[in-house]
Amino acid sequence: MKIAEVGDVIEFKDGLKGIVEKVNENSVIVDLTYMENFREMDLEQKTVVNHKNYKIVGK
């Protein structure tokens, strides 16, 4: 499993996408405002995702 780096785009939890802002030992902090439909989804701006629960989809 490849661990994401700052600036990577990841996908997790049924298609949510975001940009990695910080990499921790067991997780990453993700900015969800990257998604075009972010405002419609009523989500927090940032979330924490465990390394086991995402895949890297871009840079």
C-alpha distances in whole Angstrom, upper triangle without the diagonal:
4,6,9,13,16,18,15,15,13,14,14,17,19,19,19,18,18,18,16,19,18,15,15,14,12,13,14,18,18,21,22,25,23,24,28,29,28,31,32,29,31,27,27,26,23,21,18,14,12,8,8,11,10,9,10,13,15,17
4,6,9,13,14,12,13,12,13,14,18,20,19,19,17,17,16,14,16,15,12,14,13,12,12,12,16,16,19,21,23,21,23,26,27,26,30,31,28,30,27,26,24,21,20,17,14,12,9,10,12,10,8,8,12,13,14
4,7,10,12,10,12,10,13,14,17,19,18,18,16,15,13,11,13,12,9,10,10,10,9,9,12,13,17,18,21,19,21,25,26,24,28,29,27,28,24,23,22,18,17,14,12,10,7,9,11,9,9,8,12,13,13
4,7,8,6,8,8,11,12,16,18,17,15,13,12,10,7,10,9,7,10,11,11,9,8,10,11,13,15,18,16,18,21,23,21,25,27,24,25,22,21,19,16,15,13,11,11,8,11,11,9,8,7,10,10,10
4,6,6,9,10,13,15,19,21,19,18,15,12,9,7,8,8,7,10,12,13,11,9,11,11,13,16,18,16,18,22,24,22,25,27,25,26,23,21,19,16,16,14,13,13,11,14,15,12,12,9,12,11,9
4,6,9,11,14,16,19,22,20,17,14,11,8,5,5,6,7,10,13,14,12,9,9,9,11,14,15,14,17,20,22,20,23,26,24,24,21,19,16,14,14,13,13,15,13,17,17,14,14,11,13,11,9
4,7,9,13,16,19,21,18,16,12,9,6,5,6,9,10,14,17,17,14,11,11,10,10,12,13,11,14,17,20,18,21,24,22,23,20,19,16,14,15,15,15,16,15,18,17,14,14,11,11,9,6
4,6,10,13,16,18,15,14,10,8,6,6,8,10,11,14,16,16,14,11,11,10,11,12,14,11,14,17,19,18,21,23,22,23,20,19,17,15,15,14,13,15,13,16,15,11,10,7,8,6,4
4,7,10,14,15,12,10,7,6,5,6,10,12,13,16,18,17,14,11,11,9,9,10,12,9,10,13,16,15,18,20,18,20,17,17,15,13,14,14,12,14,13,15,14,10,9,6,6,5,6
4,7,10,12,9,8,6,6,6,7,11,12,12,15,17,15,12,10,11,8,10,10,13,10,11,14,16,15,19,20,18,19,16,16,15,13,12,12,10,12,10,12,10,6,6,4,5,7,9
4,7,8,6,6,4,7,9,10,14,15,15,17,19,17,14,12,13,10,12,10,13,11,11,14,14,14,18,18,16,18,15,16,15,14,12,12,10,12,11,12,9,6,5,6,7,9,12
4,6,6,5,6,9,11,12,15,16,15,17,18,15,12,12,12,10,12,11,14,13,12,16,15,14,18,18,15,17,14,15,15,13,11,11,8,10,10,10,6,5,7,9,10,13,15
4,6,6,9,11,14,15,18,19,18,19,20,17,14,14,14,13,14,12,16,15,14,17,15,14,18,17,14,15,13,15,15,14,12,12,9,11,12,11,7,8,10,13,13,17,19
4,6,9,13,16,17,20,22,21,22,24,20,18,17,18,15,16,14,16,16,13,16,14,14,17,16,13,16,14,16,17,17,15,15,13,15,16,14,11,10,11,14,14,17,20
4,6,10,13,15,19,20,20,22,24,21,18,17,17,14,14,12,14,13,10,12,12,12,16,15,12,15,14,16,16,16,14,15,13,15,16,15,12,10,10,12,11,14,17
4,7,11,13,15,17,18,20,22,19,16,14,14,10,11,8,11,10,8,11,10,9,13,13,10,13,10,12,12,12,11,12,11,14,15,15,11,10,11,12,11,13,16
4,7,10,13,15,16,18,20,19,15,13,12,9,9,6,9,7,6,10,10,10,13,14,12,14,12,13,12,11,11,12,11,14,14,15,12,9,10,10,9,10,12
4,7,9,12,13,16,19,17,14,11,9,6,5,4,7,5,7,10,12,10,13,15,13,15,12,12,10,9,9,11,10,13,14,16,13,10,11,10,10,10,11
4,6,9,11,14,17,17,13,10,8,5,5,7,8,7,9,13,15,13,16,18,17,18,15,14,11,9,10,11,11,14,14,16,15,12,12,10,10,9,9
4,6,7,11,14,13,10,6,6,5,6,9,11,10,13,16,18,16,19,21,19,20,16,15,12,10,10,10,10,12,11,15,13,11,12,10,11,11,10
4,7,10,14,14,11,7,6,6,7,10,12,12,15,18,20,17,19,22,20,20,17,15,12,9,10,10,11,14,14,17,16,14,15,14,15,14,12
4,7,10,11,9,6,5,7,10,13,15,15,18,21,23,20,22,25,23,22,19,16,14,11,11,9,11,12,12,16,16,14,16,14,17,16,14
4,7,8,6,5,7,9,12,15,18,17,20,23,25,22,25,27,25,25,21,19,17,13,12,10,10,10,9,13,14,13,14,13,16,16,15
4,6,5,6,8,11,14,17,20,20,22,26,27,24,27,29,26,26,22,19,18,14,13,10,10,9,9,13,14,14,16,16,19,19,18
4,6,8,11,14,18,20,23,23,25,29,30,27,30,32,29,28,24,22,21,18,15,12,11,9,9,12,14,15,16,17,20,21,20
4,7,10,13,17,19,22,22,24,28,28,25,28,30,26,26,22,21,20,16,14,10,9,6,6,9,11,12,14,16,19,20,20
4,7,10,13,15,19,19,20,24,24,22,24,26,23,23,19,17,17,13,10,7,5,4,5,8,9,10,12,13,17,18,18
4,6,10,12,15,15,17,21,22,19,22,24,21,21,17,15,14,10,8,6,5,6,7,10,10,10,12,12,15,15,15
4,7,10,13,13,15,19,19,16,19,21,19,18,14,12,10,7,6,5,7,9,10,14,12,12,14,14,16,16,15
4,6,9,9,11,15,16,13,16,18,16,16,12,10,8,5,5,6,7,11,12,14,12,11,13,12,13,14,13
4,6,7,9,12,13,10,13,16,14,14,11,9,6,5,7,9,11,14,15,18,16,14,15,14,15,14,14
4,5,6,10,10,7,10,12,10,11,8,8,5,6,7,10,11,15,16,18,15,13,15,14,14,14,15
4,5,8,9,6,8,11,10,11,9,9,6,8,11,14,15,19,20,22,19,17,18,17,16,16,15
4,6,9,7,10,13,12,14,12,12,9,10,12,15,15,19,19,21,18,16,16,14,13,12,12
4,5,5,9,10,10,12,11,12,10,12,13,16,16,19,20,21,18,16,16,15,13,13,14
4,6,8,9,10,12,13,14,13,15,17,20,20,23,24,25,22,19,19,18,16,16,17
4,6,5,7,9,10,13,12,15,16,19,20,23,24,25,21,19,20,20,18,18,20
4,6,5,7,7,9,9,11,13,16,17,21,22,23,20,18,19,19,18,18,19
4,6,6,8,10,10,13,15,19,20,24,26,27,23,22,23,23,22,22,22
4,6,8,12,12,15,17,20,21,25,26,27,23,22,23,24,22,23,24
4,6,9,11,13,14,17,18,21,23,24,20,19,21,22,21,22,23
4,7,9,12,13,16,18,22,24,25,21,21,23,23,23,24,25
4,6,8,9,13,14,18,20,21,18,18,20,21,21,22,23
4,6,7,11,13,17,20,21,18,18,20,21,21,22,22
4,7,11,13,17,19,21,18,17,19,19,19,19,19
4,7,10,14,16,18,16,15,17,17,18,18,18
4,7,10,13,15,13,12,15,16,17,18,19
4,7,10,12,10,11,14,15,17,18,18
4,6,8,7,7,11,12,15,16,17
4,5,5,7,11,13,16,18,19
4,6,6,9,10,14,16,17
4,6,8,11,15,17,19
4,7,10,13,16,18
4,7,9,12,14
4,6,9,12
4,6,8
4,7
4
